[in-house]
Amino acid sequence: MKRYIGIICAAIIFFSMQSCMIKRGANMDFAKGTKLSGGAEIVSINVPGILMKTFIRGKIRELREDDPALALALKKIKKIKLMAVSGGGRDSNLYDKFNSYLVKNDFEELMSIYSDGSKISINTKTKGDRIKNVMLGITDEEDQVFVDLKSDINLNELNQLIEHYESSQQNKKDKKMENSEES
C-alpha cells in the first residue's frame, strides 16, 4: 500500500514539475501559430501557483515584517506565464496580435510607458472589484517579453500597496534631505 501511495505522489509531483518546464514554443494564446523570422527564438515558462508558493513561502514570511503590502500582493498571485521572443524584431506582427488579444478579451490598459526605445504596456482584466489577470507586454528593437499573471487582488489592496510605496519613497526622500542638511 505504501508503495502505491509513493508512486501516486511521485506521479503528481512529476506532472506538476512538467507544467513548469521551459519550452521552446509559444505558451500564450495570441502567439500560437505566429510566423516569426528565421532567427527568432521563443522561450516560454509556466509556473503554477502551488509550485511558486512552495518556493517563495519563506520569503513571504520575511516580507511580512519588512514589507507587508508586498507580501500580501505576492500571496494573491495564482499563476505566472512568461514568454520571451529574441530576434523577432518589431517587424513581426506578434505585438499587434498581443494588442488584438487584449481587446478581444476585455483587458483595460492600465498604463503604457516608453523608456529608452522600449514600450511597456500594463493591462488588467477585472471582475467586480478584483483584478483577475495582469498582462505585461515589453517590446524593443529586437526582443519582446510577455508576462501573464493570474491573480485575485482587490482594488483596495492595490491602492494600499501604492500608497504604502509612495509614503515609503517620501520618507526616504525626507531622510535624505535631513542627512544632507546636517552635513
C-alpha positions as CSV (number, residue, x, y, z in Angstrom):
1,M,0.0,0.0,0.0
2,K,2.8,2.4,0.9
3,R,4.4,1.7,-2.5
4,Y,1.2,2.6,-4.4
5,I,0.9,5.9,-2.4
6,G,4.6,6.7,-3.1
7,I,4.1,6.0,-6.9
8,I,1.0,8.2,-6.9
9,C,2.8,11.0,-5.1
10,A,5.7,10.8,-7.5
11,A,3.4,10.9,-10.5
12,I,1.7,14.0,-9.1
13,I,5.0,15.8,-8.5
14,F,6.2,14.8,-12.0
15,F,3.1,16.3,-13.6
16,S,3.4,19.4,-11.5
17,M,7.0,19.9,-12.5
18,Q,6.2,19.3,-16.1
19,S,4.0,22.3,-16.3
20,C,6.9,24.4,-15.0
21,M,9.4,23.3,-17.7
22,I,11.0,25.7,-20.0
23,K,9.7,25.3,-23.6
24,R,10.9,26.4,-26.9
25,G,7.5,27.3,-28.3
26,A,4.8,29.8,-27.5
27,N,2.7,29.3,-24.4
28,M,0.3,32.2,-24.8
29,D,-2.9,32.0,-27.0
30,F,-2.1,35.1,-29.1
31,A,1.3,33.8,-30.1
32,K,0.4,30.3,-31.2
33,G,0.7,29.8,-34.9
34,T,2.5,33.1,-35.4
35,K,5.2,33.2,-38.1
36,L,8.4,34.7,-36.9
37,S,11.6,35.4,-38.8
38,G,14.1,32.6,-39.1
39,G,16.4,33.9,-36.5
40,A,13.7,34.4,-33.9
41,E,13.9,32.3,-30.7
42,I,11.0,31.8,-28.3
43,V,11.4,30.7,-24.7
44,S,8.3,30.1,-22.5
45,I,8.0,29.4,-18.8
46,N,4.8,28.4,-16.9
47,V,4.9,28.4,-13.2
48,P,1.7,27.2,-11.4
49,G,0.7,28.9,-8.2
50,I,1.2,25.9,-6.0
51,L,4.8,25.5,-7.2
52,M,5.5,29.2,-6.9
53,K,4.1,29.5,-3.4
54,T,6.1,26.4,-2.3
55,F,9.4,28.1,-3.2
56,I,8.6,31.6,-2.0
57,R,6.7,30.8,1.2
58,G,9.8,31.5,3.3
59,K,10.4,34.8,1.5
60,I,6.8,35.9,2.1
61,R,7.3,35.3,5.8
62,E,10.3,37.5,5.8
63,L,8.5,40.2,3.8
64,R,5.6,40.3,6.3
65,E,7.8,42.0,8.8
66,D,9.7,44.3,6.3
67,D,7.1,44.9,3.6
68,P,3.6,43.6,4.5
69,A,1.9,45.2,1.4
70,L,4.3,43.3,-1.0
71,A,3.9,40.1,1.0
72,L,0.1,40.4,0.6
73,A,0.4,41.0,-3.2
74,L,2.7,38.0,-3.7
75,K,0.3,35.8,-1.8
76,K,-2.5,36.7,-4.2
77,I,-0.7,35.6,-7.4
78,K,-2.0,32.3,-8.6
79,K,0.0,31.6,-11.7
80,I,2.7,33.2,-13.9
81,K,3.4,32.7,-17.6
82,L,6.4,34.2,-19.3
83,M,7.3,34.2,-22.9
84,A,10.4,35.9,-24.3
85,V,11.0,36.3,-28.1
86,S,14.5,37.1,-29.1
87,G,15.4,38.2,-32.6
88,G,11.9,38.7,-33.8
89,G,12.2,42.4,-34.1
90,R,9.4,44.9,-34.3
91,D,8.6,44.0,-37.9
92,S,6.9,40.8,-36.7
93,N,3.2,41.1,-36.1
94,L,3.4,39.5,-32.6
95,Y,2.8,42.7,-30.7
96,D,-0.2,43.5,-32.9
97,K,-1.6,40.1,-32.1
98,F,-1.0,40.8,-28.4
99,N,-2.9,44.1,-28.6
100,S,-5.9,42.5,-30.5
101,Y,-5.9,39.6,-27.9
102,L,-6.2,42.3,-25.2
103,V,-9.1,44.0,-26.9
104,K,-10.9,40.7,-27.7
105,N,-10.6,39.5,-24.1
106,D,-11.8,42.8,-22.4
107,F,-8.4,43.9,-20.9
108,E,-8.1,47.5,-19.9
109,E,-4.8,49.3,-20.4
110,L,-3.6,50.5,-17.0
111,M,-0.6,52.3,-18.3
112,S,1.9,52.4,-21.2
113,I,5.5,53.5,-20.7
114,Y,8.1,54.5,-23.2
115,S,11.6,54.3,-22.0
116,D,15.0,54.1,-23.8
117,G,13.3,52.9,-27.0
118,S,11.3,50.2,-25.2
119,K,7.5,50.2,-24.9
120,I,6.0,48.7,-21.7
121,S,2.2,48.0,-21.7
122,I,0.4,47.1,-18.4
123,N,-3.1,45.7,-18.9
124,T,-5.6,44.3,-16.4
125,K,-8.8,42.3,-16.6
126,T,-11.1,42.9,-13.7
127,K,-14.2,41.1,-12.4
128,G,-16.1,43.3,-10.0
129,D,-13.6,45.0,-7.7
130,R,-10.9,42.2,-8.2
131,I,-8.0,42.1,-10.6
132,K,-8.1,38.6,-12.2
133,N,-5.4,39.0,-14.8
134,V,-2.4,41.3,-15.5
135,M,-0.8,41.2,-18.9
136,L,2.6,42.9,-19.4
137,G,4.0,43.4,-22.9
138,I,7.5,44.7,-23.3
139,T,9.0,45.4,-26.7
140,D,12.1,47.0,-28.1
141,E,14.2,46.8,-31.3
142,E,15.0,43.1,-31.2
143,D,13.3,41.5,-28.2
144,Q,9.8,41.1,-26.9
145,V,8.7,39.8,-23.4
146,F,5.2,39.0,-22.4
147,V,4.1,38.2,-18.8
148,D,0.7,36.8,-17.8
149,L,-0.1,37.0,-14.1
150,K,-3.3,35.3,-12.8
151,S,-4.2,36.9,-9.5
152,D,-7.1,37.6,-7.1
153,I,-6.1,41.0,-5.7
154,N,-8.7,43.5,-4.6
155,L,-8.5,47.1,-5.9
156,N,-8.5,48.4,-2.4
157,E,-5.5,46.2,-1.6
158,L,-3.8,47.6,-4.7
159,N,-4.5,51.1,-3.6
160,Q,-3.0,50.3,-0.2
161,L,0.1,48.9,-1.9
162,I,0.5,52.0,-4.0
163,E,0.0,54.3,-1.0
164,H,2.5,52.3,1.1
165,Y,5.2,52.7,-1.6
166,E,4.5,56.3,-2.1
167,S,4.8,57.0,1.6
168,S,8.0,54.9,1.9
169,Q,9.5,56.8,-1.0
170,Q,8.6,60.1,0.6
171,N,10.1,59.0,3.9
172,K,13.4,58.1,2.1
173,K,13.5,61.5,0.4
174,D,12.8,63.2,3.7
175,K,15.6,61.3,5.5
176,K,18.0,62.1,2.7
177,M,17.2,65.8,2.9
178,E,17.7,65.7,6.7
179,N,21.1,64.0,6.3
180,S,22.2,66.5,3.7
181,E,21.2,69.4,5.9
182,E,23.1,68.0,8.9
183,S,26.3,67.7,6.9
